[in-house]
Amino acid sequence: MKTAYKNISVFFTLILAFAVWGFVRTYLGLFPAFTSLTTVHHFYSSILLSWFAILIIKPMLIRCNKIEWHKNWARSFMFRYTSPI
């Protein structure tokens, strides 16, 4: 299993690049004023980017044999994302 998904972080980084490209006009293009955006927009973008960070970093931790770090990240982020619900 470890060798089958060895470079999955590269794939997820490409998906992140497409997601950021989609946000350029509607969100990032309004920087620094953000006049027409609400707090919900900022919350959504921060959740999206942190989810992508998890998606990219966790396979890298497994690849570097940092299994305990991988498990700790899973526990901490599961608590952060499910506790507001």
C-alpha positions as CSV (number, residue, x, y, z in Angstrom):
1,M,0.0,0.0,0.0
2,K,2.8,2.4,0.8
3,T,4.4,2.0,-2.6
4,A,1.2,2.3,-4.5
5,Y,0.5,5.8,-3.3
6,K,4.1,7.0,-3.1
7,N,3.6,10.2,-5.1
8,I,-0.1,10.9,-4.2
9,S,0.9,14.3,-2.6
10,V,2.0,15.5,-6.0
11,F,-1.5,14.7,-7.4
12,F,-3.2,16.5,-4.5
13,T,-0.9,19.5,-5.0
14,L,-2.1,19.7,-8.6
15,I,-5.7,19.5,-7.5
16,L,-4.9,22.4,-5.0
17,A,-3.4,24.4,-7.9
18,F,-6.6,24.0,-9.9
19,A,-8.7,24.9,-6.8
20,V,-6.7,28.1,-6.2
21,W,-6.9,28.9,-10.0
22,G,-10.7,28.7,-9.6
23,F,-10.7,31.1,-6.7
24,V,-8.4,33.7,-8.3
25,R,-11.2,35.8,-9.8
26,T,-13.9,35.4,-7.2
27,Y,-11.8,35.5,-4.0
28,L,-8.1,36.2,-4.4
29,G,-8.8,38.8,-7.1
30,L,-10.5,41.0,-4.5
31,F,-7.3,41.1,-2.3
32,P,-6.6,43.3,-0.2
33,A,-10.0,45.0,0.2
34,F,-12.4,42.0,0.2
35,T,-15.2,44.6,0.2
36,S,-18.0,42.3,-1.1
37,L,-17.1,39.2,1.0
38,T,-18.5,38.1,4.3
39,T,-17.0,36.2,7.2
40,V,-18.5,33.0,5.8
41,H,-16.4,33.4,2.6
42,H,-13.2,33.7,4.7
43,F,-14.1,30.8,6.9
44,Y,-14.8,28.6,3.9
45,S,-11.5,29.4,2.2
46,S,-9.5,28.8,5.4
47,I,-11.2,25.4,5.9
48,L,-10.6,24.5,2.3
49,L,-6.9,25.4,2.4
50,S,-6.4,23.6,5.7
51,W,-8.1,20.5,4.4
52,F,-5.8,20.6,1.4
53,A,-2.8,21.0,3.7
54,I,-3.9,17.8,5.6
55,L,-4.4,16.0,2.3
56,I,-0.9,16.9,1.1
57,I,1.1,16.6,4.3
58,K,-0.3,13.3,5.7
59,P,0.9,11.1,2.8
60,M,4.3,12.8,3.0
61,L,4.5,11.8,6.7
62,I,3.8,8.2,5.8
63,R,6.4,8.3,3.0
64,C,9.0,9.6,5.5
65,N,8.1,6.9,8.0
66,K,6.6,9.3,10.5
67,I,3.7,7.1,11.3
68,E,3.2,8.5,14.8
69,W,3.1,12.1,13.4
70,H,0.6,10.9,10.8
71,K,-1.7,9.5,13.5
72,N,-1.4,12.6,15.7
73,W,-2.3,14.8,12.8
74,A,-5.3,12.7,12.2
75,R,-6.5,12.9,15.8
76,S,-5.9,16.6,16.2
77,F,-7.6,17.6,12.9
78,M,-10.5,15.2,13.4
79,F,-11.1,16.9,16.8
80,R,-10.8,20.4,15.2
81,Y,-13.2,19.7,12.3
82,T,-15.8,17.7,14.2
83,S,-16.0,19.7,17.4
84,P,-17.8,22.7,15.9
85,I,-20.4,20.4,14.4
